């Protein structure tokens, strides 16, 4: 059975979809990175103390965003493809 390829959105829509998909991927990566830092001690000779504990979430978010800017893990591509597919189905349903 042949399936139609979803039509690509126009420039502004594609840019907004891409930004949304990348924000989702960064949020996902941030949630995956948090447990990695939970066991680290912030006290001690080279620890950052309370300041490190306070700013750690910002560091994790920045790491996640940088990972996405560097190409990510492919989640944004999958999310964007699904958004395009859903938009195409909605458009096809509205014109039918």
N, C-alpha and C positions, 0 to 999 in steps of 0.2 A: 504494500500500500504506500503510495506517495504522500509525503507530508510537505506542506509549503514551509519554506524557510521564513521565519518571522522578519518583517520589514524592519530595517534599522530606524531608530528614531532620528528626528532632525538634530542639528548641532547643539542647540540649547538644552533640549531634553536629554540628549545623550550625555552631555556634560554633567547635568544634575543627577542623572542615574549613576554615572561613574563615581561622582563624589559621594553619593549615598552608599553605594556598594563598598567603596573604600572605607568610609566611616564605620560601616558594619564590620568589615574585616578587622579594622584597628580595635574596635570594641571587643570582638571575639578574641583577638590575640592578647589584649590586655587581661582579659579574664583567664586565659590560659597561662600567662606569665606570673600572675599574682601568687599562686601556690609555690612557685620556685623561690620566691623571696621571703615567704613567711617564716621559714626556719632560720634565717640569718640573724645573728646576734648583732644588735646595734651598739652594744657596750664594748668595752675593751680598748686596747691601745689605739687601734685604727678604726674603731667604730664611729659612727656619726651621731650616736646618742639619740636624744629626742628629736633633733632636727631631721635626722635621717628617717626616723619613723614617720615624721610629719610629711616629708616630701617624697617618700617612697612611691606613693600612688602616681604622682606626677612623673617620676622617672619611668615607671612601668608604662604609663600612657605614651610617653615620648618614644620609648623603645618600640612599642607596637606601631605607632604612626610612622617611625623611620623604617620599620620592616616593610610596611605597606608601600612606602615611597620607593623602596629598593626592589619592589617587584612582588612582595607579599608571598603568600602561600597558595595563591590561586583562588581563594574564596571569593574575592571581589569579582573576578571574571564569571564565576558560576552564578553569583547573585545577580549580576547585571544581565546575563543571558536569560535567567528566569524572569526578571522584570520585563525584558523585551518580549518574551514569549507571552507573559500574562497580559501585557498591553496589547499585543497583536490579537489575542483571543477576545479581549474586551472590545476592541475596535471592530473585529469581524462580527461579533454578536450584535453590536449596535447598528451595523449596516445590513444585517440579514433580515 
